[in-house]
Amino acid sequence: MMSVYGCRTKKDLKTKVGTGAESLFLETSLFGAEYKGPGRYAVVGPSPTKRVWYAEVTVGADGHIVKVS
């Protein structure tokens, strides 16, 4: 599961639709990188240690966030 930079709430994350996902994601896995390009990813926020909200982020073929649910 990954975390995201600069998003205190899930609503803040939803405003990032259209921005590049690679610069926004923070890897938290001990088993290697989870972000591998286009696809759907589970994220937590507002930080990896303080998990208040969860979201599923869809990343398009161009590497930009398409949807947050």
N, C-alpha and C positions, 0 to 999 in steps of 0.2 A: 504494500500500500504506500502511496506517495502523499506528500504534503504539497502545499502551494505557497509561493512567496506573496506577501502583501495582501492577503485576503482575510480579513478578520471575521467575515460572515460569509455564508453561502450566497447571499445577495451580492456581496462584493465580487465573488467569483463569477457570478452570472454577467456582470458588467464587462468581464474580460473576453467574452465571446468575440471572435475575430482576431484575437492577438495570438502571437506565437506561443505554443505550448512548451517548447523546450526550455525557454528562459523562465517559465513560470513554475515548473515542477521541481520539487525537491525530493531526491531519491532517499528512501529510508530503509530499504531492504538490505539485509546482511548477505543476501545470496546473489548480488549483482544488480545491474541496472534493469529496471522494469520498463522504462520508456523505450519503445522500439519503433516509433513512428506512428502512422495512422492506426486508429483503433479506439477502444473504450477502456478507460482507466478508472479505478477506484482511488479517491483522494480523501484526505482528512484535513481538518483545519481547526483552529487557526495555526497550529504548529504540530510537529510530529509528536511532541510529548503532551500537549494539551489538546486532546481530541474532543471537541465540542460538537462538530458537525461533520457529516460525511456526504460525499457527492460522487456521481459518475460523470466523467468528462469524456466527451466524444471529440477525437481529433481527426480532422480531415486529411486528405491526401497531400495538401499543401503545408501541413504542419501547424495549422491554426485551429483554435478551439471552435467547434461547430455548435456544440450543445452541452448544457450543464443540467443534470437532473438529479 
